[in-house]
Amino acid sequence: MPNTNYLQIADDEASTTISQSVATEGVGFVDGKIVPIAEARIPILDRGFIHSDATYDVVHVWENHFFRLDDHLDRFMNGIDRLHMSIDYTREDIKKILARCVVASGLKSAYVEMICTRGVPDGNSRDPRRCTNAFYAFVVPFSWVATPEEQKKGVRLHISKVERISPQSVDPTIKNYHWLDLVRGQYDAFDADADLAVLTDRHGNIVEGAGFNVFTVKGDTVATPGTGVLKGITRKTAIELCAQLGLAVQERDVPTADVLSADEVFLTTTAGGIIPVRYVNDRKIGNGGSTTSLRLRDLYWEAHRDPRLSVPVSV
Ligand SMILES: Cc1ncc(COP(=O)(O)O)c(C=O)c1O
């Protein structure tokens, strides 16, 4: 029997109690209501589902604090705007909804996704302007691109021959669900006995992988693709931390050869932070050490105690 005792976020902001049955598997926010994740459903005709006509963002909660929430909201609101979408909720409303979802889940560390879809068309119309855009969110336990144990063993990265969808077709700086190329790359990686794939652009420069950006370290210089990628919030943090360490950062084209000859390679993602890579295409990177990457990883987790970046989850 469906549970009806959910936290309601009504227009007037009146809320009821949080259901005891809302489990730590997560919660969803659909149609203005917080529901258990297993009951969070979207309409099948929502163009977000049938055409990937959507934008989204993922912020994480670590030890009961949102990390860089304002940066994630800036990127999300900008994406909504650039896709000619709009939602009834203000930025402050979204903050409140996300915090309520986290509290409802009971999770202290979590993966928090906010989504804006084109929505369901009016009647049989094919005109995207005749849709009411929808806002959804969900909170699930923190999820890792590579778990701390996998990171310890050393991540194996595969440079896939799959070309990332052109930025002239889908703007990668608007966070989107065009992932079929990334998923193809993942299968390439599995075939090559690797953990993760990074895709290339049409000129053979590396771009990004399924949920992460890529950096190389050579001497005192760190490089990361400057275009054709999502401007990750973790990428931003890594760039700031490199500056703190006195490393030069180049945002530029990164040819495959630079990755193979790098002293170190690391990945950045909300889902796991700064992840050192040990192998690329079966080749051990540098001398197999990850001094700079590990230093950056430590600083990244220390930054979670900086009140300018971490804000408590409070409703
Ligand atoms: C394609 C892509 N690139 C990079 C990233 C990393 O971005 P962030 O550091 O904001 O998580 C993501 C995150 O999901 C992504 O989907």
PDBQT file of the ligand as one rigid body, heavy atoms in Angstrom, charges set to zero:
ROOT
HETATM    1  C1  LIG A 401      30.241  14.870 -18.286  1.00  0.00    +0.000 C 
HETATM    2  C2  LIG A 401      30.744  15.309 -16.942  1.00  0.00    +0.000 A 
HETATM    3  N1  LIG A 401      31.961  15.879 -16.852  1.00  0.00    +0.000 NA
HETATM    4  C3  LIG A 401      32.465  16.269 -15.664  1.00  0.00    +0.000 A 
HETATM    5  C4  LIG A 401      31.758  16.087 -14.490  1.00  0.00    +0.000 A 
HETATM    6  C5  LIG A 401      32.347  16.519 -13.164  1.00  0.00    +0.000 C 
HETATM    7  O1  LIG A 401      31.670  17.656 -12.684  1.00  0.00    +0.000 OA
HETATM    8  P1  LIG A 401      31.574  17.953 -11.120  1.00  0.00    +0.000 P 
HETATM    9  O2  LIG A 401      32.958  18.114 -10.619  1.00  0.00    +0.000 OA
HETATM   10  O3  LIG A 401      30.782  19.233 -11.054  1.00  0.00    +0.000 OA
HETATM   11  O4  LIG A 401      30.891  16.802 -10.496  1.00  0.00    +0.000 OA
HETATM   12  C6  LIG A 401      30.477  15.522 -14.555  1.00  0.00    +0.000 A 
HETATM   13  C7  LIG A 401      29.689  15.316 -13.343  1.00  0.00    +0.000 C 
HETATM   14  O5  LIG A 401      28.707  14.610 -13.336  1.00  0.00    +0.000 OA
HETATM   15  C8  LIG A 401      29.954  15.130 -15.809  1.00  0.00    +0.000 A 
HETATM   16  O6  LIG A 401      28.743  14.576 -15.912  1.00  0.00    +0.000 OA
ENDROOT
TORSDOF 0
